[in-house]
Amino acid sequence: MNIERRIAERSSTRESVRIALGAYQLFGTMRNLSQQGCMVESPNAEVEVGDRCDVFLAPDYSVGGRIAWQLGDALGISFVHPVPESLVREFALDDWPQRAIMKRIGQGRG
């Protein structure tokens, strides 16, 4: 029986992110993002379900969370507080040149 526990639509991404687990830092590729959480691929990540973490989505923006699950190199992270929908939409932009334009005019992050 497959029970879907997500409460929000996830947007596909391919962004590099940094995750801090106390003094331990890891880097990975965020594969999807919603207001409530994300999935990150990070080879050789040494984490445990329930670990607290901070996910750095932009140089000046991080969000606290907990490791919800791990399957191989994939980590599910549940955020403590929702991230803004506008940030989720920006990460989901399929038009990468348009994202660069938004950043230059100040509508995008970082």
N, C-alpha and C positions, 0 to 999 in steps of 0.2 A: 504494500500500500504506500503510495507516494503522497505525502502530505506537504503541500506548499505552505511554508511559514512566513514568506515575505509579505509585508504589508504595503509595500510600495513598489511601483514599477522601477526596474533597474535599467540604466542606460549603459550601453557598451562603451568602453574607453580603452585607451592604450597609453596611459600616462605613467611616467616613473614617479614613485612616491617613496618617502622615507617614513619609517615607523619606529618610534621610540618605545621601548619596553624597559622603563627604568634607565639604567646605564647602558643597556644593550640596544644597539641600533641595527636596523636591517633595511634593505632597499629592495624594491620589487616593482612589478608592473601591475598597475590597477587595471583589472579587466572589466569591472562594472561598478556602478555607483548609483545609490539612491539617497534620499534624504536620511534614511535610517542606517545605512551601512554600505559596505563595499566588499569586493573580492579582490585579493592581491595575490599574484604569483611571486614567490620569493624562494629561490632554491636554497636548500639547507637551513631554512628558518628553524630556530630552536625555540618554540613557543608551546604553551599548553592552553587548552580551552579554559577560558575564564581569566587569563592574564589581562591586566589593564595595559592600555597602550595609547599613544597619541599618533595620529596619522597626519602628516604634513602634506596637505593638498596644494598648498602654494607657499612661497617663501614667508609670507606674513599671515598664513591661516592654517591652524591645525585644529583637529577635532579629537576629543577623547573618546575612547571606545574600549571594547573587550573582544578578545578572540572568541568567536562564537563556534568555530569549527576549523579543523585542518584536515585536508585530504591531499597527501603528497606535498607538492610545492604550493598548493592553493590554500589560502587562509580566508575565512569569512570573518569580517569584523563588523560588530554591531556598535553603532555610535551611541554615546550617552545622551546627546542632544542632537536633534535633526540639523542637517546642514541646509542652507537656503536652496530653494528650488532653482533659483537663477544660477547658482554654482553647478548644480547637477546638469542643467541645460547646457551650460558652457562646456563642460567636460564631454557632453554628448555630441557636440558639433561635429558633423561628418565633413563639413567644408573647412578643412584646415587653413587655407588661405584667408577665409573669412574670420577665423579665430584670431589670426595674426593682426588683421585690420582692427578688430575689436580691442585687442590689447593696446595697440598704438593710440587709439582715440580714448582710452580710459574706461571702456565699457566691460573689459574682461579683467580677469584676475592677473596679478603680478606684472 
